[in-house]
Amino acid sequence: MALTRIRAYCEMNHYTCRKRGGAMKTADALKRGVRWGLGHGLPGNLMRVAARKGDFQGRMTTEAERVSTQELLPLIEEIRAEGTMAKWRLGHITVDHEAVRETLSSNDVHAGFVFEDGTVLGRLGRWAKREGLNPVEAPSLLAVEPPDHTRYRKLVTRVFTARAVEKLRVRTEEIAASLLDEIPAGRPVDLVESYCAKLPVEVISEILGVPEKDRALVLKLGTLAAPSLDMGLSWHDFREVEDSLDEFDAWLGEHLAELRRHPGDDLFSQLVRASDDGAHLTERELKATAGLVLAAGFETTVNLLGNGIRLLDEHPDQLQLLRDEPDRWANAVEEVLRFDPPVLLTGRQVSRDTEIVGQRLKEAELVITVLAGANRDPEVFDDPNRFDVRRPNARDHVSFSAGRHYCLGSSLARMEGEVALRAFYDRFGTVRLLPGAERRGTRILRGWENLPAELSLSDRAEAPEVVRTAS
């Protein structure tokens, strides 16, 4: 049945697959159809059927699209009521803070999902494996384990240490001020497009050496590829994601080749030199590492900033507290991350029979760790459903994951969040969000597609020239 369905989708849809210069070759089109069938078509159908039967992961998958973390709370609390590790069709799902941390830190689980080698689906998956960029398959940092994970991460981690990031604070403040200068007061503006998305892209682009002329393209491709982390994409969305990844892959190849000819002092140039001088990265490994660092360098912060502005609009008392006590902005960012995390959940597959928080887990089972649920664990956070920028242990959230896959860009995201939100509210005394805001259509990544607003300058802000002269 499974193979028949995959074959039918391939035969029906392969002619619609396109690459630059014309139609895909039949073999490539068939492989794309198989990838969609294995990664999205069949799992999506299974999850929808499971959801109708009350399966927790099935419901989480189907209900998470375009809704807030707050709207998922009833489901999260149902899962919590089932115990530390609730059962679902293929393993366990947990919203327990301790269980999430222990799972993500365990050496007995691995990132990524692997079909068993001896199965038909396993052989199909290997035959159809994507050759270009794929953030959820090796050699992506998200999908590999030591020693490869250690090798890739070592090449880039020093740029993202807390000390290195703090040196970027002044430049980030300058970028924020420049972007705010371009935002008109007194007329409608989309805050995601004009500020939340632009600031982190500008910062990470300077770190990595992305030319200014290419930054809009990088943002567009990163946004289009974001659903690659989701399961159950439609055929149309899947093709759009793969086409975006192909274009991103091509851009990376051209840019890295240019850096080989004309290297700079940026991180991408350092990666190229390390690869050529003995780090033994293949071209595919180099692209995967560079691409993930670039996308991860802005994706989290875009969502963090949008979520923060929305939460402060919904909690004006907390915004006023921050205006009165601006030293609390760093902790406010932690509370935004806890209350509405940029990533809803992540999964692990059990590598060998093991035990986590007293629960026996069998090899090949899947464990879904709901980060948003762990962040609302009443055993860790007092009154967890209250948004409180003064919360003393807000930083105990797991929004950046845990263990060896802890978010590489966490220090950068924290600094950018603090600088960007504080600068925004220092500049604009009144922020009125307008009707029409839409959440992103992604399930795993949580944020806003747009945030229409009308702004008034703060009494303390000097009106920039672009505002004074606007007609």
C-alpha positions as CSV (number, residue, x, y, z in Angstrom):
1,M,0.0,0.0,0.0
2,A,2.7,2.5,1.0
3,L,4.8,1.8,-2.1
4,T,1.7,2.0,-4.4
5,R,0.8,5.4,-3.0
6,I,4.4,6.7,-3.4
7,R,4.5,5.4,-7.0
8,A,1.2,7.0,-7.8
9,Y,2.3,10.4,-6.5
10,C,5.5,10.2,-8.4
11,E,3.8,9.3,-11.7
12,M,1.1,12.0,-11.2
13,N,3.4,14.8,-10.2
14,H,7.0,14.3,-11.6
15,Y,6.3,16.2,-14.7
16,T,5.5,19.4,-12.7
17,C,9.0,19.4,-11.1
18,R,11.2,22.1,-12.6
19,K,14.8,23.1,-12.4
20,R,16.5,26.1,-14.1
21,G,16.7,25.4,-17.8
22,G,13.7,23.0,-18.1
23,A,12.1,19.9,-16.7
24,M,13.8,17.7,-14.3
25,K,15.1,14.4,-15.6
26,T,12.7,11.6,-15.0
27,A,14.9,9.9,-12.4
28,D,15.4,13.1,-10.4
29,A,11.6,13.8,-10.5
30,L,10.9,10.2,-9.3
31,K,13.5,10.7,-6.5
32,R,11.8,13.9,-5.5
33,G,8.4,12.2,-5.4
34,V,9.8,9.4,-3.2
35,R,11.4,12.0,-0.8
36,W,8.1,13.7,-0.5
37,G,6.2,10.5,-0.1
38,L,8.5,9.2,2.7
39,G,9.0,12.5,4.5
40,H,5.7,14.1,4.1
41,G,2.9,12.3,2.1
42,L,2.8,9.1,4.2
43,P,3.7,10.7,7.6
44,G,1.2,13.5,7.0
45,N,-1.6,11.0,6.3
46,L,-0.5,8.9,9.3
47,M,-0.6,11.9,11.6
48,R,-4.0,13.0,10.3
49,V,-5.4,9.6,11.0
50,A,-3.7,9.4,14.3
51,A,-5.1,12.8,15.3
52,R,-8.6,11.7,14.6
53,K,-8.0,8.8,17.0
54,G,-6.7,11.2,19.7
55,D,-3.0,10.4,19.3
56,F,-1.0,13.2,21.0
57,Q,1.7,13.7,18.4
58,G,-0.8,13.4,15.6
59,R,-2.8,16.2,17.2
60,M,0.3,18.3,17.9
61,T,1.3,18.0,14.2
62,T,-2.1,18.9,12.8
63,E,-3.2,21.6,15.3
64,A,0.1,23.6,15.5
65,E,-0.2,25.4,12.2
66,R,-0.9,29.2,12.5
67,V,-1.9,29.1,16.2
68,S,-0.1,30.5,19.2
69,T,1.6,28.6,21.9
70,Q,-1.2,29.8,24.2
71,E,-3.8,28.1,22.0
72,L,-1.9,24.8,22.2
73,L,-1.9,24.9,26.0
74,P,-5.0,22.7,26.4
75,L,-3.2,19.9,24.4
76,I,0.0,20.5,26.2
77,E,-1.8,20.1,29.6
78,E,-3.5,16.9,28.3
79,I,-0.1,15.5,27.6
80,R,1.3,16.6,31.0
81,A,-1.6,14.8,32.7
82,E,-0.6,11.5,31.1
83,G,2.7,11.6,33.0
84,T,6.4,12.3,32.4
85,M,6.5,10.4,29.1
86,A,3.2,10.0,27.3
87,K,2.8,7.3,24.7
88,W,2.1,8.0,21.0
89,R,2.0,5.6,18.0
90,L,5.8,5.5,17.4
91,G,7.2,6.2,20.9
92,H,6.8,8.9,23.5
93,I,6.1,12.6,23.8
94,T,7.0,14.8,26.8
95,V,6.2,18.3,28.0
96,D,8.1,17.6,31.3
97,H,11.1,20.0,31.8
98,E,13.4,17.4,33.4
99,A,12.5,14.7,30.8
100,V,13.1,17.2,27.9
101,R,16.5,18.2,29.2
102,E,17.5,14.6,30.0
103,T,16.4,13.4,26.6
104,L,18.2,16.1,24.6
105,S,21.3,15.5,26.7
106,S,21.3,11.7,26.4
107,N,24.0,9.8,24.5
108,D,21.5,7.1,23.9
109,V,19.4,9.1,21.4
110,H,20.3,10.8,18.1
111,A,19.0,13.6,16.1
112,G,17.2,12.8,12.8
113,F,15.0,9.9,11.8
114,V,16.5,6.9,10.1
115,F,14.6,4.1,8.4
116,E,16.0,0.6,9.2
117,D,18.6,-0.5,6.7
118,G,16.9,-3.7,5.8
119,T,13.5,-2.4,5.0
120,V,12.0,-1.4,1.6
121,L,11.5,2.1,2.9
122,G,15.1,2.3,4.0
123,R,16.4,1.3,0.6
124,L,14.0,3.7,-1.1
125,G,15.2,6.5,1.2
126,R,18.8,5.9,0.4
127,W,18.1,5.7,-3.4
128,A,16.2,9.0,-3.3
129,K,18.5,10.9,-0.9
130,R,18.8,14.5,-1.7
131,E,22.3,15.5,-2.9
132,G,22.1,19.2,-2.2
133,L,21.3,21.2,1.0
134,N,18.9,19.6,3.4
135,P,18.8,20.9,7.0
136,V,17.2,17.7,8.4
137,E,19.7,15.2,6.9
138,A,23.4,14.7,7.3
139,P,25.8,16.4,7.0
140,S,23.6,19.2,8.5
141,L,24.6,20.0,12.1
142,L,21.0,19.4,13.0
143,A,21.1,15.8,11.9
144,V,24.6,14.5,12.8
145,E,26.2,13.2,16.0
146,P,29.8,13.0,17.2
147,P,32.4,12.7,15.9
148,D,31.2,14.6,12.8
149,H,29.0,16.9,14.8
150,T,32.0,17.9,17.0
151,R,34.2,18.4,14.0
152,Y,31.7,20.7,12.2
153,R,30.7,22.7,15.3
154,K,34.3,23.3,16.3
155,L,34.9,25.2,13.1
156,V,32.2,27.9,13.9
157,T,31.5,27.9,17.6
158,R,34.2,30.5,18.6
159,V,32.4,33.2,16.6
160,F,29.2,32.7,18.7
161,T,30.6,32.6,22.3
162,A,29.2,35.1,24.7
163,R,32.4,37.1,24.7
164,A,32.6,37.2,20.9
165,V,29.0,38.2,20.6
166,E,29.3,41.0,23.2
167,K,31.9,42.7,21.0
168,L,29.1,43.0,18.3
169,R,26.7,44.9,20.6
170,V,27.8,48.4,19.5
171,R,27.5,47.4,15.8
172,T,24.1,45.9,16.5
173,E,22.9,49.1,18.1
174,E,24.1,51.0,15.1
175,I,22.2,48.7,12.7
176,A,19.1,48.9,14.9
177,A,19.2,52.7,14.8
178,S,19.7,52.8,11.1
179,L,16.7,50.5,10.5
180,L,14.6,52.5,12.9
181,D,15.5,55.7,11.0
182,E,13.8,54.2,7.9
183,I,10.5,53.4,9.6
184,P,8.0,56.2,9.3
185,A,5.9,57.3,12.3
186,G,2.2,58.0,11.8
187,R,1.6,55.6,9.0
188,P,1.0,51.8,8.7
189,V,4.1,49.7,8.5
190,D,4.9,46.0,8.7
191,L,7.2,45.5,11.6
192,V,8.4,42.0,10.5
193,E,9.4,43.2,7.0
194,S,10.9,46.5,8.1
195,Y,12.6,45.6,11.3
196,C,12.3,42.1,12.9
197,A,13.6,40.3,9.7
198,K,16.1,42.9,8.6
199,L,18.1,43.4,11.8
200,P,19.3,39.8,12.3
201,V,20.0,39.3,8.6
202,E,22.2,42.4,8.6
203,V,24.1,41.3,11.8
204,I,24.7,37.7,10.7
205,S,25.6,38.8,7.2
206,E,28.4,41.1,8.5
207,I,29.7,38.2,10.7
208,L,29.7,35.8,7.8
209,G,30.7,38.2,5.0
210,V,27.5,38.0,2.9
211,P,27.7,40.9,0.4
212,E,25.1,43.6,0.9
213,K,23.6,42.9,-2.6
214,D,22.8,39.3,-1.7
215,R,21.2,39.9,1.7
216,A,17.6,40.2,0.5
217,L,18.0,37.0,-1.5
218,V,19.4,35.2,1.5
219,L,16.4,36.3,3.7
220,K,14.0,35.3,1.0
221,L,15.5,31.8,0.5
222,G,15.8,31.2,4.2
223,T,12.2,32.1,4.7
224,L,11.0,29.9,1.9
225,A,13.1,27.0,3.1
226,A,11.9,27.2,6.8
227,P,9.1,24.7,6.4
228,S,11.7,22.0,5.7
229,L,11.7,21.3,9.4
230,D,8.0,20.5,9.3
231,M,6.4,17.1,8.6
232,G,3.5,16.6,6.3
233,L,4.1,19.3,3.7
234,S,1.8,19.4,0.7
235,W,3.3,18.5,-2.6
236,H,3.2,22.1,-3.7
237,D,4.9,23.4,-0.5
238,F,7.5,20.6,-0.6
239,R,8.5,21.5,-4.2
240,E,8.8,25.2,-3.2
241,V,11.0,24.3,-0.3
242,E,13.3,22.1,-2.4
243,D,13.5,24.7,-5.1
244,S,14.5,27.3,-2.5
245,L,17.2,24.9,-1.1
246,D,18.5,24.3,-4.6
247,E,18.8,28.1,-5.2
248,F,20.4,28.5,-1.8
249,D,22.9,25.7,-2.6
250,A,23.8,27.4,-5.9
251,W,24.3,30.8,-4.2
252,L,26.5,29.2,-1.6
253,G,28.6,27.4,-4.2
254,E,29.2,30.7,-6.1
255,H,29.9,32.7,-2.9
256,L,32.3,30.2,-1.5
257,A,34.1,30.0,-4.9
258,E,34.5,33.8,-4.8
259,L,35.9,33.6,-1.3
260,R,38.5,31.1,-2.5
261,R,39.6,33.7,-5.1
262,H,39.3,36.7,-2.8
263,P,39.2,35.7,0.9
264,G,38.3,38.1,3.7
265,D,38.4,38.1,7.5
266,D,34.8,36.8,7.8
267,L,33.6,33.4,9.1
268,F,32.8,32.1,5.6
269,S,36.4,32.8,4.5
270,Q,37.7,31.1,7.6
271,L,35.6,28.0,6.9
272,V,36.9,27.9,3.3
273,R,40.5,28.2,4.6
274,A,40.0,25.5,7.2
275,S,38.5,23.2,4.7
276,D,41.3,23.7,2.3
277,D,44.0,23.6,5.0
278,G,43.3,20.3,6.6
279,A,39.8,20.3,8.2
280,H,38.9,17.7,5.5
281,L,35.5,19.1,4.8
282,T,34.0,17.9,1.6
283,E,32.3,20.6,-0.5
284,R,28.9,19.2,0.6
285,E,29.9,19.4,4.3
286,L,31.3,22.9,3.8
287,K,28.0,24.1,2.2
288,A,25.9,22.3,4.8
289,T,27.8,23.9,7.7
290,A,27.9,27.4,6.1
291,G,24.3,27.3,5.1
292,L,23.0,26.2,8.5
293,V,25.1,28.8,10.3
294,L,23.7,31.5,8.0
295,A,20.1,30.5,8.4
296,A,20.3,29.8,12.1
297,G,22.0,33.1,12.6
298,F,18.8,35.0,11.7
299,E,15.8,32.6,11.8
300,T,15.5,32.4,15.6
301,T,15.9,36.1,16.1
302,V,13.3,37.1,13.5
303,N,10.7,35.1,15.5
304,L,12.0,36.2,18.9
305,L,11.5,39.9,17.9
306,G,8.1,39.5,16.5
307,N,6.9,37.4,19.4
308,G,8.3,39.9,21.8
309,I,6.5,42.9,20.2
310,R,3.3,41.0,20.2
311,L,3.6,39.9,23.8
312,L,4.4,43.4,25.0
313,D,1.4,44.7,23.1
314,E,-0.8,42.1,24.9
315,H,0.8,43.0,28.3
316,P,1.1,46.8,28.5
317,D,1.9,46.6,32.2
318,Q,5.1,44.7,31.4
319,L,6.1,47.1,28.7
320,Q,5.6,50.0,31.1
321,L,7.8,48.2,33.7
322,L,10.5,47.9,31.1
323,R,10.3,51.6,30.2
324,D,10.6,52.4,33.9
325,E,13.3,49.9,34.6
326,P,15.3,49.3,31.3
327,D,17.9,47.2,33.1
328,R,15.3,44.4,32.9
329,W,15.4,44.1,29.1
330,A,17.8,41.1,29.1
331,N,15.6,39.2,31.5
332,A,12.5,40.2,29.4
333,V,14.1,38.5,26.4
334,E,14.4,35.3,28.4
335,E,10.8,35.5,29.4
336,V,9.7,36.1,25.8
337,L,11.7,33.0,24.8
338,R,10.1,31.0,27.6
339,F,6.5,32.1,27.1
340,D,6.4,31.9,23.2
341,P,9.5,30.0,22.0
342,P,10.7,30.4,18.4
343,V,10.8,26.6,18.2
344,L,7.8,24.5,19.3
345,L,9.4,21.0,19.6
346,T,12.2,18.8,18.5
347,G,12.5,15.0,18.2
348,R,15.1,12.3,18.9
349,Q,15.3,8.6,17.9
350,V,16.5,6.1,20.5
351,S,19.8,4.6,19.4
352,R,19.8,1.7,21.9
353,D,17.5,0.5,24.7
354,T,17.8,3.0,27.5
355,E,16.0,4.6,30.4
356,I,15.2,8.3,30.8
357,V,13.5,9.7,33.9
358,G,12.6,6.2,34.9
359,Q,10.9,5.4,31.6
360,R,12.2,2.4,29.6
361,L,12.8,3.4,25.9
362,K,13.4,0.9,23.1
363,E,15.8,1.2,20.2
364,A,14.3,3.0,17.2
365,E,11.5,4.6,19.2
366,L,10.9,8.3,18.7
367,V,10.8,10.8,21.5
368,I,9.1,14.1,20.9
369,T,10.3,16.9,23.2
370,V,7.8,19.8,23.3
371,L,10.0,22.7,24.3
372,A,7.0,25.0,24.6
373,G,5.4,22.5,27.1
374,A,8.6,22.2,29.2
375,N,8.7,26.0,29.4
376,R,5.3,25.9,31.1
377,D,6.2,23.2,33.6
378,P,4.7,24.2,37.0
379,E,7.3,22.2,38.8
380,V,9.9,24.6,37.5
381,F,8.1,27.9,36.9
382,D,5.7,29.5,39.4
383,D,2.4,30.5,37.7
384,P,3.9,29.4,34.4
385,N,1.1,30.8,32.2
386,R,1.7,34.3,33.4
387,F,4.0,36.5,31.3
388,D,6.4,38.2,33.8
389,V,9.5,40.0,32.7
390,R,10.7,40.0,36.3
391,R,10.6,36.2,36.6
392,P,13.8,35.2,38.4
393,N,14.3,31.9,36.7
394,A,13.1,32.8,33.2
395,R,16.5,31.7,31.8
396,D,15.8,28.1,32.8
397,H,13.7,27.7,29.6
398,V,14.7,25.1,27.0
399,S,13.9,27.2,24.0
400,F,17.4,26.8,22.7
401,S,17.3,23.0,23.2
402,A,19.9,21.3,25.5
403,G,22.9,19.0,25.3
404,R,25.3,18.8,22.3
405,H,22.7,20.3,19.9
406,Y,22.2,23.4,22.1
407,C,21.5,26.3,19.7
408,L,24.8,27.6,18.3
409,G,23.5,31.1,18.0
410,S,21.8,31.5,21.4
411,S,24.1,34.2,22.7
412,L,23.7,36.1,19.5
413,A,19.9,35.8,19.6
414,R,19.8,37.0,23.2
415,M,22.0,40.0,22.5
416,E,20.1,41.0,19.3
417,G,16.8,40.6,21.1
418,E,17.8,42.8,24.0
419,V,19.3,45.5,21.7
420,A,16.5,45.4,19.1
421,L,13.5,45.5,21.5
422,R,15.0,48.2,23.7
423,A,15.9,50.4,20.8
424,F,12.5,49.9,19.2
425,Y,10.6,51.0,22.3
426,D,13.0,53.8,23.1
427,R,12.4,55.2,19.6
428,F,8.6,54.8,19.6
429,G,6.5,55.8,22.5
430,T,3.3,54.4,21.2
431,V,3.1,51.2,19.3
432,R,-0.4,50.3,18.0
433,L,-0.7,46.9,16.3
434,L,-3.3,46.9,13.6
435,P,-5.7,44.2,12.5
436,G,-4.5,41.7,9.9
437,A,-1.4,40.2,11.7
438,E,-0.8,36.6,10.5
439,R,1.2,33.9,12.1
440,R,3.7,32.0,10.0
441,G,2.4,28.8,8.4
442,T,5.2,26.7,9.8
443,R,4.6,24.3,12.7
444,I,8.0,23.9,14.2
445,L,9.2,27.4,13.8
446,R,6.9,29.8,15.7
447,G,6.6,33.5,14.7
448,W,4.7,36.1,12.7
449,E,4.4,36.4,9.0
450,N,3.6,40.1,9.4
451,L,2.8,42.6,12.2
452,P,1.1,45.7,10.8
453,A,1.4,48.6,13.2
454,E,1.2,52.4,13.5
455,L,3.9,54.1,15.5
456,S,4.4,57.4,17.3
457,L,7.8,58.8,18.3
458,S,8.8,58.8,21.9
459,D,9.3,62.1,23.6
460,R,12.9,61.1,24.1
461,A,13.5,60.2,20.5
462,E,14.9,62.7,18.0
463,A,12.8,62.4,14.9
464,P,15.1,61.1,12.1
465,E,15.3,63.0,8.8
466,V,13.3,60.3,7.0
467,V,10.3,61.0,9.3
468,R,10.6,64.8,9.4
469,T,10.6,65.2,5.6
470,A,8.1,62.5,4.7
471,S,5.1,63.8,2.9
